[in-house]
Each structure stands twice: as C-alpha cells, then as structure tokens.
Amino acid sequence: MSMTTEPNPNLDFLLDVPIKLSAELGSCQMTMEQLLRLELGAVVQLDKPANAHVDIFVNNKLVARGEVVVAEDHFGIRVKELLHKKVVQ
C-alpha cells in the first residue's frame, strides 16, 4: 500500500495556533555592577538612535520592522517593513 499525500493548500487549520509576537526597541550591554546600581528613574541608553525602526519578532524570528505609536492609552507598533513574506497559493 502506497502512502502518498499531496500538500494541502488550505492552511486554515493553522489560523488559531498561538504565536508570540515581541518587539525590540534596542539593547545594551552592562556589567552586573552597573545593573545593580540602577535606581528608580535611571535612564538606560540603548544602541539604536531615537528615529530607528523597532524590530518585530514572531517566535523569536525577525519578521518585520516598524515604529512605535500611541493608540489611546497603549503603545503600539505601525508596521513599516515586512522582511520574509512568502505567499502561499
């Protein structure tokens, strides 16, 4: 008995799979001593300039870049660039 399966072009069954979306504004390196000396109100300088795009990750994979916006009383990200978009037919 031959078990051949054809690819299923209908991926609707994946639409309710949860994913983790995260955004990275920037990063920095510091010593443990510097970290322990941080106080309330301290400012940590990041490695990106103020006008740089925010990196958007899905399950720790970089997929897009965007800009920080304020929507009502929440932060949001406006997508400005999609990086690895593949069209499924």
Secondary structure, 3 states (H helix, E strand, C coil): CCCCCCCCCCCHHHCCCCCCEEEECCCCCCCHHHHHCCCCCCCCCCCCCCCCCEEEEECCEEEEEEEEEEECCEEEEEEEEECCCCCCC
